């Protein structure tokens, strides 16, 4: 229970930080887009 509470607190703090900091939010979104684009290209090359 305590671990779950700590994880939820950390998640809430991270969300609050991203809501207030536009640069951090944009950086995170660009990293996520690069990750998803990279995984798509890897799947395309693995398909016979």
C-alpha positions as CSV (number, residue, x, y, z in Angstrom):
1,X,0.0,0.0,0.0
2,X,2.8,2.4,0.9
3,X,4.6,1.7,-2.4
4,X,1.4,2.3,-4.4
5,X,0.9,5.6,-2.6
6,X,4.5,6.7,-3.3
7,X,4.1,5.8,-7.0
8,X,0.9,7.8,-7.3
9,X,2.5,10.8,-5.6
10,X,5.5,10.7,-7.9
11,X,3.1,10.4,-10.9
12,X,1.1,13.4,-9.7
13,X,4.2,15.5,-9.1
14,X,5.5,14.6,-12.6
15,X,2.2,15.6,-14.2
16,X,2.1,18.9,-12.3
17,X,5.6,19.6,-13.4
18,X,4.8,18.9,-17.1
19,X,1.6,21.1,-16.9
20,X,3.7,24.0,-15.6
21,X,6.8,23.7,-17.8
22,X,6.1,24.0,-21.5
23,X,9.7,23.2,-22.6
24,X,9.8,20.0,-20.6
25,X,6.5,19.0,-22.0
26,X,7.6,19.6,-25.6
27,X,10.9,17.7,-25.0
28,X,9.0,14.7,-23.6
29,X,6.5,14.7,-26.5
30,X,9.3,14.9,-29.1
31,X,11.2,12.0,-27.4
32,X,8.0,10.0,-27.3
33,X,7.4,10.6,-31.0
34,X,11.0,9.6,-31.9
35,X,10.5,6.5,-29.9
36,X,7.3,5.5,-31.6
37,X,8.7,6.4,-35.1
38,X,11.8,4.3,-34.3
39,X,9.8,1.3,-33.3
40,X,7.6,1.5,-36.4
41,X,10.7,1.6,-38.7
42,X,12.1,-1.4,-36.9
43,X,8.9,-3.3,-37.4
44,X,8.8,-2.4,-41.1
45,X,12.4,-3.8,-41.6
46,X,11.6,-7.0,-39.7
47,X,8.5,-7.8,-41.8
48,X,9.4,-10.2,-44.7
